[in-house]
Every structure is written in structure tokens, then in C-alpha cells.
Amino acid sequence: MNWTRLPKLTFWRVVLAVILATGFYSALLRFTQGLGAATALTDRFPWGLWIGFDVLCGVGLAAGGFTLAAIVYIFHLERFQPIVRPTILTAFLGYALVAVALLFDLGRPYRIWHPMVMWNPRSVMFEVAWCVMLYLTVLALEFSPVVFERFRWQRPLRIVKALTVPLVIAGVLLSTLHQSSLGSLYLIVPSKLHPYWYSPLLPVFCFVSAIGVGLAMVIFESNLSARAFGREIEMPLLVDLGKGMVVVLAFYGLMRFQDLASHGTLRYLREPSTETVLFALETLLGVVIPLAFLAFRRVRESREGLFAAAVLVITGFLLNRLNVSITGLEASSGTHYFPKWTEVSVTLSLVGLGFLFFALAVRYFGVFESHSAGAEARRQPERANTPVPVV
């Protein structure tokens, strides 16, 4: 055996191996012993971490795909082209893992295909299921040119490239529908969801916050990719995305507080409670502090400052979605939910699989090819002005 060809053992690879191993054990426990053995869910609290994080958060974190695709192909801001492919890959992996997560949460996962043939157009969950399935298909087609280029399949490559704009438009429409419909799921529980998070505008909040966290995820993913794969980061593009993130966060924050004030919900801030603390945390981390950071040009144009702001926005978004799906419902349910370690291990293993598949795609496919081409094009003028030595 040639030991030199084996992957180098590193700290993070060991951590990933442990996470995947525990996740595999938890998956076996869930599919052999049922939800009762693998989760802390009950009839009074039937949705937990696998819905709150794996679905609500996972779909939102993948929103960078439709946001950046619309920026490039609909609004024709071609300078963002170098970061489209890794963003589409992130979105595709995110939605694929959301589908896998649903298999864990469904009581009878082998019936996941039922919405395709058993239609109920009046159900929000039916609309979400169809939109997620269709958008996952759109993302696969949007990413397929990378695969076709790798195997030099020219004819399907030309066909997909000719359909790029219609695919992007379809993706934006589908994303708008299901990102907002995730909020619509909770409109049926006005007496159960805490006033901090219940609002008739919840679908709008979910959609706008998804755009904001989508931009943050592009900045986050670009920084991690540059460090992990030794690539040059596209700072001018990320700075522009940071400016857009400021606008979206400001709009979202104004909408939220105007809505809270109009419903008289701000009076609850005087009550010391877990909900008040978590609401304050999500607001400070996800809106107030990032806006304060990005108000300074030196921070906004700094790689470390922009990355820190993106991490804060992502953290605040995660807290918000978990508050809507878990914290805000606990008091009315009369019970306390805390996930078992097996639930956490499944979630961590899905995240780990996302990182693993992204790394494999970068290694075996031209995910950053447009990045390299753009960098090469920018170097051409410099080379043109460089004197050619005469031999």
C-alpha cells in the first residue's frame, strides 16, 4: 500500500470523522427505533431542532444562491460573476441537505414523495414542498455547467447556458414563494407564538431576512473558501455586498420595530423573561451591532470587519428562526424542549457533509474557474504594459 497517497490526518478531519460517525449512529437509532428514541419531541411539542435549524435555518442560509444569481443574470451586474459558482454550489448543497433533514423528521420518511401525487393546494406545507423540490431542480441545472465542463459535454452545456436566464427567473420566483411561506407556516398559531415573533407580516420578515443572511453567507463562504483553498478573495465585490447588506438590515429592522410598536408588543420588553433576553440577543447580534460596524468605512472595507459583521448577521438570523420555531412556542405548549444529543449530532453531521461535499466539488470540478479567469483577465493589462525582454 502506498501510504503517501492517503489523505493527511489533520485536526479538522478528525473532528469531521467523529461528527459523521456519531451522526451515523444517531441515524441508525432514528430509523430503527423511531422518533421517540432519537429525539426529545413529544405530542405537545412535535417540531424541534430538525425543523427549526435544519429546515427553517437551512433554507434561509441557502438564500445567497437566488440573490446573487438575480444580481448577475437579471440586473446584469457582471462584476459579481466570479463568486456565482461557489454561491450556487452552497445553495444547492444547502437545499439537498434540507431534503435529507426532512427524512429524519418525518414520521414516515418513505412517504416524502406523496406531495407529488396527493395535491392539497390549500396547504402551506404543500406549497413549500413543491417549491423546494422545484428549486432544488433549478439549482442542479444552474450548477450543471460545472459538471458538463468537467466531462467536456459540449451539447448539454450549450443548452443549459441558453436557458440560464429563464432558470434564474424561475429560481427567484420559487425562492420568493417558499422563503416567505416558511413564515406563513406560523400564521396559524397566533395564540401560541409569543408576540415578539408573531405578526401578520411574518412571511415578509422571513423573505427579507433571507436576502440579508444570503448576502452575509456569500461573504462568510468567500472568506472560508479563500483560507481553506489558498485563493485570492474578491474584496471589492464583498465590500459592495456589505453595502447591500446594510440596506437590507436597516429595512428589516425598521419593519420589525414598526410592526412591534403598532401591535403594542414593545411593552413586553419591561418583563424579565427568557423570551425578552433571546429577542434582545437576536436584535443586537443580527441587526444593531452589524449596522453599527458597517457604518464605519474602515470596518466595511476591512476583510476582518466585513467577516465579523457577516458572522453576527448569520448568528442573529439563526437565533430568530429558532426563536420562531422553538422558543416562542414553548410557553404556550406548557412544556420545555431541549434537543437530545442525537438530534444535535444529526444536525452537525449534515453541516459536516455540506463542508465535505463542497471541498470535494472544489477539488474535482471547476467551481472557482470563473474566479481564476477573472483574475487572469485583470492581470492582462499589467502584462501588456510590461516590457518584453529581447533575447
Residue, then its C-alpha position, 0 to 999 in steps of 0.5 A: m500500500n502506498w501510504t503517501r497517497l492517503p489523505k493527511l490526518t489533520f485536526w479538522r478531519v478528525v473532528l469531521a470523522v467523529i461528527l459523521a460517525t456519531g451522526f451515523y449512529s444517531a441515524l441508525l437509532r432514528f430509523t430503527q427505533g423511531l422518533g421517540a428514541a432519537t429525539a426529545l419531541t413529544d405530542r405537545f411539542p412535535w417540531g424541534l431542532w430538525i425543523g427549526f435549524d435544519v429546515l427553517c435555518g437551512v433554507g434561509l442560509a441557502a438564500g445567497g444562491f437566488t440573490l446573487a444569481a438575480i444580481v448577475y443574470i437579471f440586473h446584469l451586474e457582471r462584476f459579481q460573476p466570479i463568486v456565482r459558482p461557489t454561491i450556487l454550489t452552497a445553495f444547492l448543497g444547502y437545499a439537498l441537505v434540507a431534503v435529507a433533514l426532512l427524512f429524519d423528521l418525518g414520521r414516515p420518511y418513505r412517504i416524502w414523495h406523496p406531495m407529488v401525487m396527493w395535491n392539497p393546494r390549500s396547504v402551506m406545507f404543500e406549497v413549500a414542498w413543491c417549491v423546494m423540490l422545484y428549486l432544488t431542480v433549478l439549482a442542479l441545472e444552474f450548477s450543471p455547467v460545472v459538471f458538463e465542463r468537467f466531462r467536456w459535454q459540449r451539447p448539454l452545456r450549450i443548452v443549459k447556458a441558453l436557458t440560464v436566464p429563464l432558470v434564474i427567473a424561475g429560481v427567484l420566483l420559487s425562492t420568493l414563494h417558499q422563503s416567505s411561506l416558511g413564515s406563513l407556516y406560523l400564521i396559524v398559531p397566533s395564540k401560541l407564538h409569543p408576540y415578539w415573533y408573531s405578526p401578520l407580516l411574518p412571511v415578509f420578515c422571513f423573505v427579507s431576512a433571507i436576502g440579508v443572511g444570503l448576502a452575509m453567507v456569500i461573504f462568510e463562504s468567500n472568506l472560508s473558501a479563500r483560507a481553506f483553498g489558498r485563493e485570492i478573495e474578491m474584496p471589492l465585490l464583498v465590500d459592495l455586498g456589505k453595502g447591500m447588506v446594510v440596506v437590507l438590515a436597516f429595512y428589516g429592522l425598521m419593519r420589525f420595530q414598526d410592526l412591534a410598536s403598532h401591535g403594542t408588543l414593545r411593552y413586553l420588553r419591561e418583563p424579565s423573561t427568557e423570551t425578552v433576553l433571546f429577542a434582545l440577543e437576536t436584535l443586537l447580534g443580527v441587526v444593531i451591532p452589524l449596522a453599527f460596524l458597517a457604518f464605519r468605512r474602515v470596518r466595511e472595507s476591512r476583510e476582518g470587519l466585513f467577516a465579523a459583521a457577516v458572522l453576527v448577521i448569520t448568528g442573529f438570523l439563526l437565533n430568530r428562526l429558532n426563536v420562531s420555531i422553538t422558543g416562542l412556542e414553548a410557553s404556550s405548549g406548557t412544556h420545555y424542549f431541549p434537543k437530545w444529543t442525537e438530534v444535535s449530532v444529526t444536525l452537525s453531521l449534515v453541516g459536516l457533509g455540506f463542508l465535505f461535499f463542497a471541498l470535494a466539488v472544489r477539488y474535482f470540478g471547476v467551481f472557482e474557474s470563473h474566479s481564476a479567469g477573472a483574475e487572469a483577465r485583470r492581470q492582462p493589462e499589467r502584462a501588456n504594459t510590461p516590457v518584453p525582454v529581447v533575447 
